[in-house]
Amino acid sequence: MKEIETRKYKIINEKTLLVTVDMSKVMHTGYCRCPDGTETKVFEFFNTGQGFHKFWGHITQVMRAKNLEEMVVGFESTGPYAEPLLHYLMKRRVKLVQVNPMHTKRLKELQGNSPNKTDQKDPKVIADIIELGHALTVIIPEGATAELRRLTQARERAIQRRTAIFNQLHDLVFILFPEFLQVMNNVKTVSSQYLLKHYPTPQDIIKYGLDALTATMKKTSRGKLGQERASAVYEAARESAGIKEGQTSILIEIREILAIIESSERFIAEIEKEMSCRLDEIPYKNSILSLKGIGEITAAGLIGEVGDFAKFKTISEITKLAGLDLFEVSSGKHKGQRHISKRGRPLMRKLLFFAAINVVRKGGIMYEQYQKYINRGMPRMKALVAIARKLLCVIFALVRDHREYTSNFIRGQNIVPVKEAA
């Protein structure tokens, strides 16, 4: 920890111009602070190419006037509004850092005893945080990693939209044919969607007939569903309490929803295919894929969220990025429990959590470690989070050492990467 803090303080020295920017959708606010304590007035510039040129001209003029050699540009994490400026600056000789918005809020209240937020005040507070040594590394994805980040985020948005539309379908089916959900369990299976598309009402099922329904369900489920399930659906249709008034309007919406679901499935499949192609461009992909339980989509998603594993120097940096760094609240005799901060990238945590579920299955690479946690009395959810943290550490070590994972282990150690990557 001391080593990390020392490196943070060395961001600013006697030859460094500190520039901070408060980001917004239309107009950014900039500010410069020199090593001798002098500062410029807060200035504004548009979030456009012309505005960026104006900003760059202003700060380079200050740098020349003060005879400085280095420049650090800091900003508050504000989502997409900052990206155009960051990509503009990454092509220039500057060091980019960011600060946690929560730190900005707390320091403003400490300095002014007020939660007052203004564009004139924020850039100076950001500069104070950076000088205190609380700046975080900025990794801007490039090339294949940049494509993977966009693809990963697009896939996540598509999955969220698909989940929302499935919920709508569920509600409509419950009105039309409530027993269908009890017999078929959910509306996400191929068989369920086929029946809802062609025979959505109880009357349609009865008219279709039991024998034809049995043959159809066997075909759509590839033999997993047979006469027993078909009979259950048929009997449910005969005794259904579904409404009959307004059916036509409901059926129109169900058909539209099913079409949207089909389109979403094609879109997600297309994205995943492109993710696999882009993953082939990552030199250390085999190191991550050597972990049994992590597939191509998960590996591609993690690389996209991280930006580039190879650009991180310590495991603490990458656990903070994921929001998996630990903290506890203890005071006096009270010893608090440790929790993860959840201040990093939520999608990265989600990918690691589902990967953890895969690796703790019986025969999985972390099954034994997971069982140790459970036997110690650790709740299952907390144990899975612990496995997710450990998994991230292993991935980082494999990439750093250019190795692949092997299940062979040294006594006393659960996971040891010993096989050189091809």
C-alpha positions as CSV (number, residue, x, y, z in Angstrom):
1,M,0.0,0.0,0.0
2,K,2.8,2.4,0.8
3,E,4.4,1.8,-2.6
4,I,1.1,2.7,-4.3
5,E,0.7,5.9,-2.3
6,T,4.2,7.0,-3.1
7,R,3.6,6.5,-6.8
8,K,0.5,8.6,-6.6
9,Y,2.2,11.6,-5.0
10,K,4.9,11.6,-7.7
11,I,2.3,12.4,-10.3
12,I,2.9,16.1,-9.4
13,N,6.4,17.6,-9.1
14,E,8.1,21.0,-9.5
15,K,8.0,20.8,-13.3
16,T,4.4,19.7,-13.7
17,L,1.4,21.8,-14.7
18,L,-1.8,20.5,-13.2
19,V,-4.9,21.0,-15.4
20,T,-8.3,19.9,-14.4
21,V,-11.6,19.8,-16.3
22,D,-15.2,19.7,-15.0
23,M,-17.0,17.8,-17.8
24,S,-20.5,18.5,-19.0
25,K,-22.6,17.7,-22.1
26,V,-22.2,21.1,-23.9
27,M,-19.6,23.2,-22.1
28,H,-16.5,22.0,-20.2
29,T,-14.8,24.1,-17.5
30,G,-11.0,24.1,-17.3
31,Y,-8.5,25.3,-14.7
32,C,-4.6,25.4,-14.4
33,R,-2.5,25.2,-11.2
34,C,1.3,25.7,-11.3
35,P,3.9,24.1,-8.9
36,D,4.6,27.5,-7.3
37,G,0.9,27.8,-6.3
38,T,-0.1,30.3,-8.9
39,E,-3.3,29.5,-10.9
40,T,-5.3,30.7,-13.8
41,K,-8.9,31.8,-13.8
42,V,-11.5,29.1,-14.5
43,F,-12.3,29.1,-18.2
44,E,-14.9,27.5,-20.4
45,F,-14.7,25.7,-23.7
46,F,-17.2,23.9,-25.9
47,N,-17.3,20.1,-26.1
48,T,-16.4,20.2,-29.8
49,G,-13.2,19.9,-31.9
50,Q,-12.8,23.7,-32.1
51,G,-13.3,23.9,-28.3
52,F,-10.6,21.3,-27.7
53,H,-8.2,23.3,-29.8
54,K,-8.9,26.4,-27.8
55,F,-8.4,24.4,-24.5
56,W,-5.1,23.0,-25.7
57,G,-3.8,26.3,-26.9
58,H,-4.6,27.9,-23.5
59,I,-2.9,25.3,-21.4
60,T,0.2,25.0,-23.6
61,Q,0.6,28.7,-23.4
62,V,0.5,28.5,-19.6
63,M,3.1,25.7,-19.7
64,R,5.5,27.7,-21.9
65,A,5.1,30.9,-19.8
66,K,6.0,29.0,-16.6
67,N,8.8,26.9,-18.3
68,L,7.2,23.6,-17.2
69,E,8.1,20.2,-18.7
70,E,5.2,17.9,-17.9
71,M,1.4,18.2,-17.8
72,V,-1.2,16.2,-15.8
73,V,-4.9,16.5,-16.9
74,G,-7.4,15.4,-14.3
75,F,-11.1,15.1,-14.5
76,E,-14.1,13.6,-12.6
77,S,-15.5,10.3,-13.9
78,T,-18.7,11.5,-15.7
79,G,-19.5,8.8,-18.3
80,P,-19.7,9.5,-22.1
81,Y,-19.4,13.3,-22.0
82,A,-15.7,13.1,-21.2
83,E,-14.8,10.6,-24.0
84,P,-14.2,12.9,-27.0
85,L,-11.8,15.1,-25.0
86,L,-10.0,12.1,-23.6
87,H,-9.4,10.7,-27.0
88,Y,-8.2,14.1,-28.2
89,L,-5.7,14.3,-25.3
90,M,-4.4,10.8,-25.5
91,K,-2.7,11.7,-28.7
92,R,-0.7,14.4,-26.9
93,R,2.1,14.4,-24.3
94,V,-0.1,14.5,-21.2
95,K,-0.8,12.2,-18.3
96,L,-4.5,11.6,-17.8
97,V,-5.9,10.8,-14.3
98,Q,-9.4,10.8,-12.9
99,V,-11.0,11.3,-9.5
100,N,-13.9,9.6,-7.8
101,P,-17.0,11.9,-7.8
102,M,-17.7,10.9,-4.2
103,H,-14.3,12.4,-3.2
104,T,-15.2,15.6,-5.0
105,K,-18.5,15.9,-3.2
106,R,-17.0,15.2,0.2
107,L,-14.0,17.6,-0.2
108,K,-16.3,20.4,-1.4
109,E,-18.4,20.0,1.8
110,L,-15.3,19.9,3.9
111,Q,-13.8,23.1,2.4
112,G,-17.0,25.2,2.2
113,N,-19.2,23.5,4.8
114,S,-21.8,23.4,2.1
115,P,-22.8,20.9,-0.6
116,N,-23.0,23.8,-3.1
117,K,-22.0,22.7,-6.6
118,T,-20.8,25.2,-9.2
119,D,-18.7,24.9,-12.4
120,Q,-16.4,27.5,-11.0
121,K,-15.7,25.5,-7.9
122,D,-15.4,22.0,-9.1
123,P,-12.2,22.1,-11.2
124,K,-10.3,23.6,-8.2
125,V,-11.6,20.8,-5.9
126,I,-10.5,18.2,-8.5
127,A,-7.0,19.7,-8.4
128,D,-6.9,19.5,-4.6
129,I,-7.8,15.8,-4.7
130,I,-5.1,15.1,-7.2
131,E,-2.5,17.0,-5.1
132,L,-3.6,15.0,-2.1
133,G,-2.6,11.8,-4.1
134,H,-6.1,10.4,-4.7
135,A,-6.0,10.3,-8.5
136,L,-6.7,7.1,-10.3
137,T,-5.1,5.7,-13.5
138,V,-7.0,6.2,-16.8
139,I,-6.8,3.4,-19.3
140,I,-8.3,4.3,-22.7
141,P,-8.9,1.2,-24.8
142,E,-7.4,1.2,-28.2
143,G,-7.8,-1.0,-31.3
144,A,-9.3,-4.4,-30.5
145,T,-9.8,-3.6,-26.8
146,A,-11.8,-0.5,-27.7
147,E,-14.0,-2.6,-30.0
148,L,-14.5,-5.1,-27.3
149,R,-15.6,-2.5,-24.8
150,R,-18.2,-1.1,-27.2
151,L,-19.4,-4.6,-28.1
152,T,-19.6,-5.7,-24.5
153,Q,-21.7,-2.7,-23.6
154,A,-23.9,-3.1,-26.6
155,R,-24.5,-6.7,-25.7
156,E,-25.4,-5.8,-22.1
157,R,-27.9,-3.2,-23.3
158,A,-29.4,-5.7,-25.7
159,I,-29.8,-8.3,-22.9
160,Q,-31.4,-5.7,-20.6
161,R,-33.9,-4.8,-23.4
162,R,-34.6,-8.4,-24.0
163,T,-35.2,-9.0,-20.3
164,A,-37.7,-6.1,-20.2
165,I,-39.6,-7.4,-23.3
166,F,-39.8,-10.9,-21.8
167,N,-41.3,-9.4,-18.7
168,Q,-44.0,-7.7,-20.8
169,L,-44.7,-10.9,-22.7
170,H,-45.0,-12.7,-19.3
171,D,-47.7,-10.2,-18.2
172,L,-49.7,-10.5,-21.4
173,V,-49.7,-14.3,-21.3
174,F,-50.8,-14.3,-17.7
175,I,-53.9,-12.3,-18.8
176,L,-54.6,-14.4,-21.8
177,F,-53.6,-17.9,-20.6
178,P,-52.4,-17.9,-16.9
179,E,-52.1,-21.7,-16.7
180,F,-49.6,-21.7,-19.6
181,L,-47.0,-20.2,-17.3
182,Q,-47.5,-22.9,-14.7
183,V,-47.2,-25.7,-17.1
184,M,-44.4,-24.4,-19.3
185,N,-42.5,-22.6,-16.4
186,N,-41.4,-19.6,-18.5
187,V,-41.8,-18.0,-21.8
188,K,-38.1,-18.0,-22.8
189,T,-37.9,-21.5,-24.2
190,V,-38.1,-22.3,-27.9
191,S,-41.2,-24.4,-27.4
192,S,-43.0,-21.7,-25.4
193,Q,-42.3,-19.1,-27.9
194,Y,-43.4,-21.4,-30.8
195,L,-46.8,-22.1,-29.1
196,L,-47.3,-18.4,-28.3
197,K,-46.6,-17.5,-31.9
198,H,-48.9,-20.0,-33.5
199,Y,-51.4,-21.1,-30.8
200,P,-51.4,-18.3,-28.2
201,T,-54.9,-18.7,-26.7
202,P,-56.5,-21.7,-24.9
203,Q,-59.0,-21.9,-27.8
204,D,-56.2,-22.3,-30.3
205,I,-54.7,-25.1,-28.3
206,I,-58.0,-27.0,-28.0
207,K,-58.7,-26.6,-31.7
208,Y,-55.2,-27.8,-32.6
209,G,-55.7,-31.1,-30.8
210,L,-53.7,-33.2,-28.4
211,D,-52.0,-35.4,-30.9
212,A,-50.8,-32.5,-33.1
213,L,-49.7,-30.6,-30.0
214,T,-47.7,-33.6,-28.8
215,A,-45.9,-33.9,-32.1
216,T,-45.2,-30.2,-32.3
217,M,-43.8,-30.0,-28.8
218,K,-41.5,-33.0,-29.4
219,K,-40.2,-31.4,-32.5
220,T,-39.6,-27.9,-31.1
221,S,-38.0,-29.2,-27.9
222,R,-35.9,-31.8,-29.8
223,G,-37.4,-34.6,-27.8
224,K,-37.2,-33.1,-24.3
225,L,-40.9,-32.5,-24.1
226,G,-43.4,-35.2,-24.9
227,Q,-47.0,-36.4,-24.4
228,E,-47.0,-35.8,-20.7
229,R,-46.2,-32.1,-21.1
230,A,-48.5,-31.7,-24.1
231,S,-51.4,-33.3,-22.1
232,A,-50.8,-30.9,-19.3
233,V,-50.9,-27.9,-21.7
234,Y,-54.1,-29.3,-23.3
235,E,-55.8,-29.8,-20.0
236,A,-54.8,-26.4,-18.8
237,A,-56.3,-24.9,-22.0
238,R,-59.6,-26.7,-21.3
239,E,-59.8,-25.3,-17.8
240,S,-58.2,-21.9,-18.4
241,A,-59.4,-18.8,-16.6
242,G,-57.9,-16.5,-19.3
243,I,-59.9,-13.6,-20.4
244,K,-61.7,-13.6,-23.8
245,E,-62.6,-10.0,-24.1
246,G,-60.1,-7.8,-25.9
247,Q,-58.1,-10.9,-27.0
248,T,-57.4,-9.5,-30.5
249,S,-55.6,-6.5,-29.1
250,I,-53.5,-8.6,-26.8
251,L,-52.6,-11.0,-29.6
252,I,-51.4,-8.1,-31.8
253,E,-49.0,-7.0,-29.0
254,I,-47.8,-10.6,-28.4
255,R,-46.9,-11.0,-32.0
256,E,-44.9,-7.8,-32.0
257,I,-43.1,-8.7,-28.8
258,L,-42.2,-12.1,-30.2
259,A,-40.8,-10.4,-33.3
260,I,-38.7,-8.1,-31.2
261,I,-37.4,-11.1,-29.2
262,E,-36.3,-12.8,-32.4
263,S,-34.6,-9.6,-33.6
264,S,-32.8,-9.2,-30.2
265,E,-31.6,-12.8,-30.4
266,R,-30.1,-12.3,-33.8
267,F,-28.5,-9.0,-32.7
268,I,-27.0,-10.6,-29.6
269,A,-25.7,-13.5,-31.7
270,E,-24.1,-11.1,-34.2
271,I,-22.4,-9.1,-31.4
272,E,-21.1,-12.3,-29.8
273,K,-19.7,-13.4,-33.2
274,E,-17.9,-10.1,-33.6
275,M,-16.6,-10.3,-30.0
276,S,-15.0,-13.7,-30.8
277,C,-13.4,-12.3,-33.9
278,R,-12.0,-9.3,-32.0
279,L,-10.8,-11.6,-29.2
280,D,-8.5,-13.3,-31.7
281,E,-6.6,-10.0,-32.0
282,I,-5.7,-10.0,-28.2
283,P,-2.2,-11.4,-27.7
284,Y,-2.9,-12.8,-24.2
285,K,-6.4,-14.3,-24.9
286,N,-5.1,-17.9,-24.5
287,S,-3.9,-17.1,-20.9
288,I,-7.5,-16.2,-19.9
289,L,-9.2,-18.9,-21.9
290,S,-6.9,-21.5,-20.3
291,L,-9.1,-21.1,-17.2
292,K,-11.8,-23.8,-17.4
293,G,-15.1,-22.0,-16.8
294,I,-14.3,-18.8,-18.7
295,G,-15.5,-18.8,-22.3
296,E,-14.8,-16.5,-25.2
297,I,-17.7,-14.0,-24.5
298,T,-16.7,-13.7,-20.8
299,A,-13.0,-13.2,-21.7
300,A,-13.9,-10.7,-24.4
301,G,-16.2,-8.8,-22.0
302,L,-13.6,-8.7,-19.2
303,I,-10.9,-7.4,-21.6
304,G,-13.3,-4.8,-22.9
305,E,-14.2,-3.6,-19.4
306,V,-10.6,-3.5,-18.2
307,G,-9.3,-1.8,-21.3
308,D,-6.0,-3.8,-21.3
309,F,-4.9,-6.1,-18.5
310,A,-1.3,-5.6,-19.6
311,K,-1.4,-1.8,-18.8
312,F,-2.0,-2.4,-15.1
313,K,1.0,-2.8,-12.8
314,T,-0.6,-4.0,-9.6
315,I,-3.5,-6.2,-8.7
316,S,-4.9,-3.4,-6.3
317,E,-5.4,-1.1,-9.3
318,I,-7.5,-3.7,-11.2
319,T,-9.5,-4.7,-8.1
320,K,-10.4,-1.0,-7.6
321,L,-11.4,-0.7,-11.2
322,A,-13.8,-3.6,-10.7
323,G,-15.1,-2.3,-7.3
324,L,-13.9,-5.5,-5.6
325,D,-11.5,-3.8,-3.3
326,L,-12.3,-4.5,0.4
327,F,-13.1,-2.1,3.2
328,E,-14.4,-2.4,6.8
329,V,-15.8,0.0,9.3
330,S,-14.3,-0.6,12.8
331,S,-14.2,1.6,15.8
332,G,-12.9,0.9,19.3
333,K,-13.9,-2.6,20.4
334,H,-16.2,-2.9,17.4
335,K,-14.7,-5.0,14.6
336,G,-16.6,-4.5,11.4
337,Q,-17.0,-7.0,8.6
338,R,-15.2,-6.5,5.3
339,H,-17.2,-5.7,2.2
340,I,-16.4,-4.8,-1.4
341,S,-16.6,-1.1,-2.2
342,K,-18.7,-1.5,-5.4
343,R,-17.2,1.8,-6.7
344,G,-15.8,0.3,-9.9
345,R,-17.3,-1.0,-13.1
346,P,-20.5,-2.9,-12.4
347,L,-20.5,-4.9,-15.6
348,M,-17.0,-6.1,-14.9
349,R,-18.2,-7.3,-11.5
350,K,-21.2,-9.0,-13.1
351,L,-19.0,-10.9,-15.6
352,L,-16.6,-12.0,-12.8
353,F,-19.5,-13.1,-10.6
354,F,-21.0,-15.4,-13.3
355,A,-17.6,-16.7,-14.1
356,A,-17.2,-17.5,-10.4
357,I,-20.4,-19.5,-10.6
358,N,-18.9,-21.6,-13.4
359,V,-15.6,-22.3,-11.7
360,V,-17.1,-23.4,-8.3
361,R,-19.1,-26.2,-9.9
362,K,-18.1,-29.7,-8.9
363,G,-14.9,-30.5,-10.8
364,G,-14.3,-26.7,-11.4
365,I,-10.9,-25.2,-10.8
366,M,-12.1,-23.3,-7.7
367,Y,-14.6,-25.9,-6.3
368,E,-12.3,-26.8,-3.4
369,Q,-11.6,-23.2,-2.4
370,Y,-15.3,-22.4,-2.5
371,Q,-16.1,-25.4,-0.3
372,K,-13.5,-24.2,2.2
373,Y,-15.3,-20.8,2.4
374,I,-18.7,-22.5,2.9
375,N,-17.3,-24.9,5.5
376,R,-15.9,-21.8,7.4
377,G,-19.5,-20.5,7.7
378,M,-19.2,-17.9,4.9
379,P,-22.6,-17.2,3.2
380,R,-22.7,-18.5,-0.3
381,M,-23.1,-15.1,-1.9
382,K,-20.1,-13.8,-0.1
383,A,-18.1,-16.9,-1.0
384,L,-18.9,-16.3,-4.7
385,V,-17.7,-12.7,-4.4
386,A,-14.5,-13.9,-2.8
387,I,-14.0,-16.4,-5.6
388,A,-14.6,-13.6,-8.2
389,R,-11.9,-11.6,-6.5
390,K,-9.5,-14.6,-6.5
391,L,-10.4,-15.3,-10.2
392,L,-9.5,-11.7,-11.1
393,C,-6.1,-12.0,-9.3
394,V,-5.4,-15.2,-11.2
395,I,-6.3,-13.7,-14.6
396,F,-4.0,-10.7,-13.8
397,A,-1.1,-13.0,-12.9
398,L,-1.5,-15.1,-16.0
399,V,-1.5,-12.1,-18.3
400,R,1.4,-10.5,-16.4
401,D,3.5,-13.6,-16.5
402,H,2.5,-14.6,-20.1
403,R,1.4,-18.0,-18.8
404,E,-1.5,-20.4,-19.1
405,Y,-3.4,-22.0,-16.3
406,T,-2.9,-25.7,-15.3
407,S,-4.8,-27.7,-12.7
408,N,-1.5,-29.1,-11.3
409,F,-0.8,-27.5,-8.0
410,I,2.0,-27.1,-5.4
411,R,1.2,-28.3,-1.9
412,G,-0.4,-25.5,0.1
413,Q,-1.5,-23.5,-2.9
414,N,-4.8,-23.8,-4.6
415,I,-4.0,-22.3,-8.0
416,V,-0.6,-22.0,-9.6
417,P,0.0,-20.8,-13.2
418,V,3.0,-22.8,-14.4
419,K,2.5,-23.6,-18.0
420,E,4.1,-21.1,-20.5
421,A,1.6,-19.7,-23.0
422,A,2.2,-20.8,-26.6
